[in-house]
Amino acid sequence: MRAFNIAIALGIAFGASAGPAAAQDAGDYPSKPIRLIVAAAAGGSSDTVGRIVAEGLGKELGQRVVVENIAGVGSVAGLTALSQADPDGYTLGTSNIAAIGINQHLMDLPYKPLEDIIPVGMAMQTARALDVRADLPVKTVPELIQYMKDHPGELNYGSSGIGSQSHMGMELFLSLTGTEATHVPYNSSAEVGQAMAAGEVDVSIDNVTSHAPMVDAGTVRFIATGCTRSDDIAQLKGLPSIQETLPDMMCMTTWIGIFAPKGVPEPIVQKLNAALNKYLASPEGVERIKTASWDPYPMSPAELHDIWFKEAEIWGKVIKDAGITAK
């Protein structure tokens, strides 16, 4: 199998938003509550982001934004509902790269993510980390690799669903290290952390925000960051990155964006983007987001489009070259 040395160099103009004229063309929108589909179960990190966004958009737009959780494998159910909604600006959805960039390379979908869905704006990003159950006798990436080689096929790894970034990340890790582990999919990162704490799974590459409570409780242990060192996050302070052991491992962080069904009028998209970015840059928004262990990540729809399409291309190459399948 080929090795991967993939980096994304993207110039992001933080805080970019539409001008006042574009927003004014949206008329009296919104004149009724907006539905925000969160394609994940309640209680997970995606749900937290969705509820913060809903509250922020509601304040900026002067209209209620109602969260609707539609959970399903790989976020397919939620994104299907989003793609089939009326393109009137009253149905939005949250997504990470899995449902709109990875799944299309792994399975037949009832929607075409790159054609049926359009970007509204980025919301937030957070760190990923490689972690293990606390009673597994490893504290470093080399020790984990050696343990897996000494106990071939004995470990289970958890992910937030088939096609999720946590699934793909661990499959790439196994490919690069020549090790084996059994995939156990769950509906959310929070469930993965809880399963690890209960001893149901042994290892994962998942959201720091979802697993931090288990780390604080001493039932789960982070051993490396998913991208660069993150000393500003208490649970990751002093930890190396996975790439310091495996230079060819793809850099992994988590971002969540806001999307809409294709056909929503551009003035409405721009008004939504301006409201979202205004909240993300506000003192209240920044404090709320930081408290939830995320970072605000505002940008224009065009900038999100570029990141989305570029990462979809990169993960497609990873999946093809590594021979990863949805199993």
C-alpha positions in Angstrom: 0.0 0.0 0.0 1.2 3.5 -0.7 2.2 5.9 2.0 0.6 9.3 2.3 2.1 12.7 3.0 -0.9 15.0 2.6 -1.1 18.6 3.7 -3.8 21.2 3.0 -2.6 24.7 2.5 -5.6 26.9 2.5 -5.7 30.7 3.0 -8.8 31.4 5.2 -10.1 34.9 5.6 -11.5 34.6 9.1 -14.6 36.6 9.6 -15.4 37.0 5.9 -19.1 37.6 5.3 -21.5 39.1 2.8 -21.9 42.9 2.6 -25.0 44.7 3.8 -26.4 45.0 0.2 -26.5 41.3 -0.3 -28.2 40.7 3.0 -30.9 43.4 2.3 -31.9 41.6 -0.9 -33.2 38.7 1.2 -36.3 40.8 1.9 -38.3 39.8 5.1 -36.4 36.5 5.5 -36.7 34.8 7.9 -40.4 35.3 8.6 -40.9 32.0 10.4 -38.8 29.5 12.4 -35.8 27.8 10.7 -35.2 24.1 11.1 -31.5 23.1 11.7 -30.9 19.4 11.0 -28.1 17.9 13.1 -27.2 14.6 11.5 -26.2 13.0 14.8 -27.7 11.8 18.1 -28.4 14.3 20.9 -25.7 14.7 23.4 -22.6 14.4 21.1 -20.2 17.0 20.0 -22.1 17.6 16.7 -25.2 18.2 18.7 -23.4 20.7 20.9 -22.3 22.7 17.9 -25.7 22.6 16.3 -27.4 24.0 19.4 -24.8 26.8 19.8 -25.3 27.7 16.1 -29.1 27.6 16.5 -29.0 29.9 19.4 -26.6 32.3 17.7 -28.4 32.4 14.4 -31.7 32.9 16.3 -30.3 35.9 18.1 -28.8 37.5 15.0 -31.8 36.9 12.8 -34.5 37.6 15.3 -36.2 34.3 14.6 -36.3 31.0 16.3 -34.0 28.2 15.0 -35.1 24.7 16.0 -32.7 21.8 16.2 -33.9 18.5 14.8 -31.6 15.5 15.5 -31.7 12.9 12.6 -29.1 10.3 13.5 -28.0 7.5 11.2 -25.0 5.6 10.0 -22.4 8.1 8.7 -24.9 11.0 9.0 -26.6 9.7 5.8 -30.2 10.1 7.2 -29.7 13.7 8.2 -28.0 14.8 5.0 -30.6 13.0 2.9 -33.3 14.9 4.7 -31.4 18.2 4.1 -30.8 17.5 0.4 -34.6 16.8 -0.1 -35.8 19.8 1.8 -37.4 22.8 0.1 -34.7 25.2 -1.0 -36.4 28.2 0.7 -33.8 28.9 3.4 -36.0 27.4 6.2 -34.1 24.1 6.4 -30.4 24.1 7.2 -28.1 21.3 8.4 -24.7 20.8 10.1 -22.1 18.4 8.7 -18.5 17.4 9.0 -16.4 16.1 6.1 -17.8 12.5 6.5 -21.3 12.9 5.2 -20.4 15.5 2.5 -17.0 14.3 1.4 -16.1 10.8 2.6 -19.3 8.7 2.2 -19.5 9.2 -1.5 -16.3 7.2 -1.9 -17.6 4.3 0.2 -21.2 3.8 -0.5 -24.2 4.5 -2.7 -26.0 7.5 -1.3 -29.5 8.7 -1.9 -28.1 12.2 -2.5 -25.1 13.6 -4.3 -23.3 15.7 -1.7 -21.2 17.8 -4.1 -24.3 18.6 -6.2 -27.4 18.5 -4.0 -26.0 20.5 -1.0 -24.5 24.0 -0.9 -22.3 25.7 1.8 -23.6 28.4 4.1 -20.6 28.9 6.3 -18.1 27.2 8.6 -19.1 27.0 12.3 -16.3 25.6 14.5 -13.3 23.3 14.6 -11.7 21.3 17.4 -8.7 18.9 17.9 -8.7 15.2 17.4 -6.5 12.8 19.4 -5.5 9.2 19.5 -6.7 7.7 22.8 -6.9 4.3 24.5 -8.7 2.8 27.4 -6.8 3.7 30.6 -6.0 0.1 31.5 -4.4 -0.7 28.2 -0.6 -1.0 29.0 0.5 1.7 26.4 1.3 5.3 26.8 2.9 6.3 23.5 2.2 5.7 19.8 5.2 3.4 19.4 4.0 1.3 22.4 0.5 1.1 20.9 1.9 -0.1 17.6 4.1 -2.7 19.2 1.2 -3.9 21.4 -1.0 -4.3 18.4 1.7 -6.3 16.6 2.2 -8.5 19.6 -1.6 -9.0 19.9 -2.7 -9.2 16.3 -6.4 -8.6 15.8 -7.2 -8.6 19.5 -8.1 -4.9 19.9 -11.3 -3.2 18.9 -11.5 0.4 17.7 -14.5 2.7 18.0 -15.7 5.3 15.5 -18.8 7.5 15.2 -20.0 5.4 12.3 -19.0 3.8 9.0 -17.5 6.5 6.8 -16.8 8.9 9.6 -13.5 10.6 9.9 -12.8 8.6 13.0 -13.4 5.4 11.0 -11.2 6.5 8.1 -8.4 7.8 10.4 -8.1 4.5 12.2 -8.2 2.5 9.0 -5.3 4.7 7.7 -3.4 4.2 11.0 -3.8 0.4 10.7 -2.7 0.5 7.0 0.4 2.6 7.8 1.4 0.5 10.8 0.6 -2.9 9.3 -1.6 -3.8 12.3 -5.1 -5.1 12.7 -8.1 -4.2 14.8 -11.9 -4.8 14.7 -14.1 -1.8 13.8 -17.0 -1.1 16.2 -19.2 1.7 14.9 -21.4 3.9 17.1 -23.7 6.8 16.5 -21.6 9.6 18.0 -18.1 10.4 19.3 -19.7 10.6 22.8 -20.8 7.0 22.6 -17.3 6.0 21.5 -15.8 7.6 24.6 -18.3 6.0 26.8 -17.7 2.6 25.2 -14.0 3.0 25.7 -14.5 3.9 29.3 -16.6 0.8 29.7 -14.0 -1.4 28.1 -16.0 -2.2 25.0 -13.4 -0.7 22.7 -9.7 -0.2 23.1 -8.6 2.7 20.9 -9.9 5.5 18.7 -8.9 8.7 16.9 -11.7 11.0 17.8 -12.9 14.4 19.1 -11.1 15.7 22.1 -14.3 17.4 23.2 -16.2 14.2 23.4 -13.6 12.1 25.2 -12.2 14.8 27.5 -14.7 13.9 30.3 -13.5 10.3 30.3 -9.9 11.4 30.3 -10.6 13.6 33.3 -12.3 10.7 35.0 -9.2 8.5 34.4 -11.0 5.9 32.3 -9.5 7.0 29.0 -6.0 8.2 28.1 -4.9 10.5 25.3 -1.5 9.5 23.9 -1.1 11.8 20.9 -2.8 14.6 19.0 -4.3 14.1 15.6 -2.4 16.9 13.9 0.0 19.3 15.7 0.8 19.7 19.4 -1.9 21.4 21.3 -0.5 22.6 24.6 -3.4 25.1 24.9 -5.8 22.2 25.6 -5.2 20.9 29.1 -5.8 17.2 28.3 -3.3 17.3 25.4 -0.6 19.4 27.0 2.8 17.9 26.4 1.6 15.2 24.0 3.3 14.6 20.7 1.4 14.4 17.4 0.7 11.1 15.7 2.8 12.4 12.8 5.9 12.5 15.0 5.8 8.7 14.9 4.0 8.3 11.5 5.0 11.2 9.2 2.7 9.9 6.5 -0.4 10.0 8.7 -2.9 12.5 7.4 -3.3 15.6 9.7 -6.7 15.2 11.4 -8.8 17.9 13.0 -12.6 18.2 13.2 -14.7 21.0 11.6 -18.4 21.4 11.3 -20.0 23.6 8.7 -23.6 24.8 8.0 -25.2 23.7 4.7 -28.4 24.1 2.8 -30.2 22.3 0.0 -29.2 23.3 -3.5 -31.4 26.1 -4.9 -31.6 28.4 -1.8 -31.4 32.0 -3.2 -28.0 33.6 -3.0 -29.2 36.6 -1.0 -30.6 34.3 1.7 -27.4 32.3 1.8 -25.4 35.5 2.2 -27.7 36.8 5.0 -27.3 33.5 6.8 -23.6 33.6 6.4 -23.4 37.2 7.7 -25.5 36.4 10.7 -23.5 33.2 11.5 -20.1 35.0 11.2 -21.3 37.9 13.3 -22.2 35.6 16.1 -19.0 33.5 15.8 -17.0 36.8 16.2 -19.0 38.2 19.0 -17.7 38.1 22.6 -20.7 36.0 23.6 -20.2 33.6 20.8 -16.5 33.2 21.3 -17.0 32.6 25.0 -19.8 30.1 24.5 -17.8 28.2 21.8 -14.5 28.2 23.8 -16.4 26.9 26.9 -17.6 24.0 24.8 -13.9 23.3 23.8 -14.3 24.3 20.2 -12.8 27.2 18.3 -14.9 29.6 16.1 -14.1 29.1 12.4 -16.0 31.8 10.4 -15.6 32.2 6.7 -17.5 32.8 3.5 -19.5 30.2 1.6 -16.9 30.2 -1.2 -14.1 29.5 1.3 -16.0 26.6 2.9 -16.7 25.3 -0.6 -13.0 25.2 -1.4 -12.1 23.4 1.8 -14.9 20.9 1.4 -14.1 20.0 -2.2 -10.4 19.7 -1.5 -10.8 17.5 1.5 -13.3 15.3 -0.4 -10.7 14.8 -3.1 -7.9 14.0 -0.5 -10.0 11.5 1.4 -11.1 9.9 -1.8 -7.4 9.3 -2.7 -6.7 7.9 0.8 -9.6 5.5 0.6 -8.7 4.3 -2.9 -5.0 3.9 -2.3 -5.3 2.3 1.1 -8.1 -0.1 -0.1 -10.5 1.1 2.6 -14.0 -0.3 2.4 -17.2 0.4 4.3 -17.2 -2.7 6.5 
